[in-house]
Each structure stands twice: as structure tokens, then as C-alpha cells.
Amino acid sequence: MPYWRLSGFYFFYFAALGVLVPYWGLYLKSLEFNAVAIGQLMAIPMATKIVAPFVWGWLGDHLGRRMVIVRFGALLTTLVFVAVFWFQGFWQLALVMILFSFFWNAVLPQFEAVVLCYLGERVSRYAQIRLWGSVGFIVTVVVLGVAVDLYGPVAVLPVLLAIYGLLWGASLLIADPASRPHPVDQPSILSVLRNPAVVAFLATCFLLQAGHGAYYGFYSIYMESLGYSKTLIGQLWALGVVAEVAVFLVVPRLLLRLGARNVLMASLLLAALRWFLIGNFADSLILLFFAQTLHAATFGTFHASAIHLVHHYFTGRHQGRGQALYSSLSFGLGGALGTVVSGALWEHIGPAVVFNLSVAVSLLGLIIAWRWVVNDLNQ
């Protein structure tokens, strides 16, 4: 298994996310967009994730050449992104973001399927590879926070372009794994989607990410409005991902000991606690630091357990579309809807109430997971 090449790809993919998630909203704010417009623009990469991964997942399942799709997506993302250096109007930026995020969202679900194919029965080792993505996020978010303080939000543009180019270069170093024969009598994917446990699992993932909408869209803007420096804001983002890296080191043992369902439910409960602390105690730096360590649960353990369940629910020739469905409905539809709604409400009801709505959404996901999600469809 090409551990370092797979890890390197994750490093650059999530380094790009370390630019987009914390700092793209600040860049849009520097262009004098209001909260509604920022929420709509920030939702675009999530919205394209509703459709794009499933389109590319269908191609990957039928062609079997997933790394060709990954390379193609990474290259076109890089080329299209160049346009943001000239386009600054709402509709211009919206068009460019739709295009580059459509190709960017082709990349991760197919690469996840490649990694899981390399791992085979050693799926519990996924977290040991994926943690390098978190390292990439940390490095970028800390360094760029200082750069944005020094040079302003426009610094995000050349950094993000360079990272996209490096991501494409990393994709050239990875070959498709040897394919495994699929079961001849494997049922259709629709039969899998009719299972109540699968429906509940996908609904839970949708709600978890919808609860993240205020955080991904407005956390940096919220912290800046409270007087925190961009360097400190970057450090707060990085702290969350440091906690994520730490939990990735132990999550294989957690999954084996507790089961994916229980890890999933614990993650949702801690997500509710995190949004409550951010929404109601943002003036306390100590509680903000603690809330950021809970990223270990709201992303780290949740994502690891979700990938584990996807791998078990969607087998054989359905694996690519299973990964795409998980990505589309959670990070795509859930994230986009949560961000748009947060943007629409932000200036009317205030940050505290918006984050408290995230608490309620996370608790609803917990109830659904407790009632219907199972570790194995044979249960």
C-alpha cells in the first residue's frame, strides 16, 4: 500500500480546505458582501457537492478508473480557480465557484473509494492515513492566519491556487489499485437505500453537517466581530484540527471497542455541546478553546465512524456511489442548507440563537441514530 502517496494527497486536499473554510468568508467580507450574500456564496461548494460526487461516483463505479477522475477533477479545479483573480462581483464569483467546486467535489469521494480499496479488510487503518489531511489543514490555517493579518484577506488567492496545483501533482503519483471482482448476484443500490438503517444513517449525516453551517460559514466572522485577531482565529481553527489528529490516532480502537453506531451517537452529543458553548460563551477564551477541542468528535470520530458504516452498507460495485451519497447528502446538502439558513438568520436573530439552532439539529440527529442506525445491515 502506497501509504505516503495516499497521505500526501490528503495533506493537500485538506490544506485547500484550510484556506476555504476559515478564510474565504473573510475574503468575501473584504469585498463588502453582506451576511446573506456570504452565506449564499459559502454554500456553493457544498451545494455542488449534492450533485457532483454522485455523477463522478456513477462514472467511477462503471469505468473502474477512479484515479483518472481524481486527476481530471484536480486539474480542472486548478485551471478554473485562476478566474477568481479577476472576478469580484457576486454573480461572477458565484459562476467561478460553481465551476471549480463542481470539479473539486469530484475528487474526494473517488479518492476515498481508492483508499478503502487499497486497505481491503484493514479499513480500521483508514484514520492513520486520513490524519495527514488534518495536518495539512493545521499547517495552512496557522500560516495563512498570520499572512492574512499582515497582507489582508486577498492573501488567500495565491495560496489556494498553489495548493490546488500541488493536489493535482500529488494525484499523478497514485495508481488505481488492483480491482476486486464484485459479487455477480449483488442487489441493486436501490435495495440498499430502502433499508431503514441506511436512510437513518444518511439523515443523521445530513443533520450533523447542517448543524455545522453556522460554524463553517460564520465562525471566523463571528470571532472577528468580538475583537479576536485573525492570527488567533487561525489558531482556534488549528486547535480543532489538532484535536482531530489526536483522535484519529485512537479511533480504530474506539471503533473496535464501542462499535461505529455508538461512536456516531457520542459524536452528535458532543456536537450539540460544542455549538452551545460557541453560541453562548464566545466571550470566554477558555471555553472557546475547549469547544474547539470538540472538533475531535464533530468531525474526527463522526467521519471515521461514518466512513466505516458506508464501507459496510455499500459494498462491491456500489462503493463509489455509497461514498458519493454520504458526501452529497451530508457535506453537500446538509452543509449548504445549514450555511444558507445561517446567513439568512445571522443579522436578524443573532449568532447565539443561530448556534442554538445548531444544537437542536444535532440532538435531532442523535435521536434518529439511537432509534434506527445499526452497525451491520444484517442486525
N, C-alpha and C positions, 0 to 999 in steps of 0.2 A: 504493500500500500504506500503510495507517494505522500507520506504524512506532511512533509514541509511544503510541498507544492499545493496541496489542498489547503493547508493552514494559511499559506501566503495569499491565496485568493480570498479567503475570508477576511484576512487582515485589510486588504484594500477595499473590499466591498463595504465593510462596516466603518472604515476610515471615511469613506464618502458620506455615510450616514451621520458620522460625527461632525460633518460640515452642515448637512442639510437640516437635521433636526434641531440642534441648538441655535444655529446662526442664520439660517435662511429667513426666518421670521424677522430677525433684526435687520437684515439686508432689505427686506420688503418695507419695513417701517422707515428705513432711511430714505426710501423712495416716496415717502409720505402717503402710503396707503393706510386706510383706517382698519379697525379690527375686523369688520365684516369682510373686506377685500382680502386681508391677510389670511383669515380663516378659509376663504374660498381657494386662494392660491396654494396655501399649505396643504389643502385637501386633495389637490390634483394628483400628486404622486400616489396617494392612497387610492383615489378613485380609479386611476388607470390600472391599479393592481386588482380591481374587481374583474376586469375582462382579460387583460394581457396574460397573466400566468396560465389561465385555462386554455387560451389559444395556443400558447407555446407548449403547454403540457400535453395537449392533444397531439401536436406535431412530434414532440419528443417520444411519446408512447408509441406512435405509429412508425416513425422513422428510425428510432433507436439511436440517433446520433445527437445526444444531448449536448455534448461539448461544442459541436458546430453551432447550435443555437446560442449557447452561452457566449462564444466568441463573437458571433454576429451581433448579439444584443449589446455587448460591451463596446464594440467598435462604433456602432451607430449612436449609442448614448454619448460617446466622446465627441463625435462629429457634430451632432445636433446641438450639444450644450454650448458650443462656440458662439451661437447666436445670442446668448444672454449678455455678451459684452456690448451689444449694440441695442438690444430691445429692452425698454424700460416701462412702456405703457402696460396697463392691465391686460388688455386682450393680446398684445404681442407676447408678453411674458407667459400668459396662460397657454397660448399656442405652443410656444417652445417647451414649456413644462409638460404639456400633454405628450408631445413627441418624444422628448428624451426619456421621460419616465415610462412611456409605453415599452421602449426597448430595454430600459434598465430593469423593469419588472419582469422581463423575460428571463433574467439571469439567475436569480437566487433559487426559485423552486426547482429549476432543472439541475442546478449545481447540487442542491440538497439531495436530489434523487441519485446523482452520480456518487456523492459521498456515501450514501447509505448502501449503494451497490458495492462499492469498494469494501465497506465494513462487513457486509454479509450478516452473519449471525452475531457479530461483535457490535451491535448497534449501541450498546451502552457506552462505547468509546467515542460516540459522536461528540459529546461535550468537550472531550480533550482536544478535538480539532477545532470545534466552533469557538473555543475560548480565545483563539488568536484574532478572531473578528472583534472581540471585545477589547483586546489590546490595541488594535488599530483605531478603534473608536476613542479610547482613552488618550492615546498619543495625539491624535488630531484635535480633540476637543480642548486639551490643555494648551497646546502650542498655538492653536488658532485663537483662543481666548485672549492671549497676550497680544497677538498680531492685530486683532480687531480693536483692542484698547489703543494700540499705537497708530494704526492706519485707517481705522474705521471699518464698517461692515463690508465695504467694497473688496476687502482682502479675501473674502470667501470665494470670489470668482476664479482667480488663477489657481488657488489651492485645489478647488474642486475639479477643475479641468485636468490638472496634473494627476490627481488620484484616479479619475476615470481612465486616463491613458495608461496608468500603471495597472489598473484592473484588467484592461484588455491584454496587456503584455503578460500578466500572470495567467490568463486563460490559455495562451498559446503553449504553455508548458505542461498542460494536463491533457492526457489522452482519455478517451472513453474507456471505462472498464470492460472486461470481457462480459458479454451478455449471458444471462442465465435463461434457460428455457422456461416459458410460462406454462402453467397448467392448461392442458387442452380444454378441459371442461370448466374453466373458470367462469363463474357467473358474470353477468353484465354489471357495470358500475352502478346502474340504477337500482339493482337489487341490494347493493351495499348501502346506497343512500336511503332506502326505505327502512333501514334498521333504526328504531327509535334511539339507540345509544349513539349512533353516528350523527343523527340530527341534533341530539342534545349536545354532543361534543362540539359540533360546528357552531351551534348557537352560543355555547359558553365562550368559545374563542372570539366570536363576534362581539360579545358583551365586554369581555376583558379589554379588547382593543378600543371599543367605543369609549370605555372609561378612561383610556389614555389620551383622548382627543384634546382635552384642555392642556394636558402636560406637554404633549408634542407640539401643539400649535402656539401655546402662550406662556409656557413656564419661563423662558428667558425674558420675554417682555414683562411679565409679572414681577420677576426678580429685579429687573432694571428700574421699574416704576417705584420699587421700595428702596432704591438707592444703592443696591449692590452693584459692584463693578463688574465689567464683562469678564475680567480675569477670574474673579470669584465665581461668577456664574458658570464659566467653563470648568472650574474646579468642582463645583457641585455636580455638574453633569458627569464629570470624570469619576467622582466618588461613587456614583451609582453603578457605573460600569466596572469599577474595581471590585465592588461587591459582587457583581455578576460573574466576573472572572473567578473569584474565590469560590462561589457556589458551583460553577461548572466543574471544579476540581473534585467536588464531593458528590455531585448529583447522580453519577452512576450508582453509588452505594445507596443513596436515598431512594432511587427508583427500584432497586432490587429489594430493599428492606420494606418500603412503605407501599410500593405499587404506584403506577402512573396516576390513577384516579385520585388517590389521597394527596399526592404531591400537587396535583392540579387544584384541588379544593383549598389546600393550605395557601397556595399562591393567590387565589382570589380573595381570601380573607385578609391577607396581608396587603393586597392592593387597596382594599377598602380603607384600611388603617392609614396607608400612605397618603391617599388623596385627602383624608380627613385632616391629617397633620399639615399638609401643604396649604389647604384651603383656610384653615382656622388658626394656624400658629406660624405664619410666614415671617413674623417679626422676630422669632426666636431662631437664631442661627444654629443652636444646638439641636433643636427639633428638626430643622431643615436638613442637617447632616444625617440625623437618624432616619428621616424619611427617605433620603437618597440611598441609604444602605438597603432599603426595602426593594430597590430595583433588582436585587438578587432574586426576589420572589416574583415581582410583577412581570419581569421579562425572563430572568435566568431559569428558575425552576419551572415556570409555566411553559416556556418554549421547549425546554428539554422534554418535559412530560408530554406535551402536545405532539412533538415530533415522534416520540415513542409510540403514542396511540395511532397517529397517522400511519406509521410503518406497519402496525398490526391490523388496522382496519382496512387499509388499501394495499393489497398485495399484488405481486406479479405485474401484469401489464397495466394495472390501474395505479401504479405507484406515482407516476408523474402527475396524473390528474388529481390524485389524492393530495399531493403536496401543493398543487396549484389551487385546489379548493380551499385548503387550510389558509393559504396566503391570501387568496382573493376575498374570502368572507371575513377574515379577522383583520389583518393589516390593511386590506383594501377597503371593503365596505364598512367594517366597524370603525377603522381609523378615520376614514373620510367623513362618515356621518358624525362621529364624535367631534371632529375638528370643526366642521361647518356649523354644527349646533352651538358649540362653544363660542365660535366667533360671533354668531348671531346674538347670543345672550350676554357676552362678556361686558359690554358697555351699559347694558340695561339692568342686570341684576347683580353684577359684580363678581370678582374672582372667587370669593368664598362660597357663594351659592353654586357657581358652576362646578367647583371641585366637590361640593357636597352631592351634587347630582351624579358625579362620577362614583362616589361612594355607593349610592343606591344601585347604579348599574352593575357594579362589581358584585354586590351582595345578591342581586338577581341571578347573575351567572353562577354564583356559589350554590344557590338553591337548585338550579337546573342540574348542575354537575352532581350534587348529592343525590338527587332523585333518579337520574336516568343514565349518567355516564358509567360505563363498566370498563374494566381493564382488558377484557377479551370478549369478542362478539359471541363466543360460544357460552358465555356465562348466562 
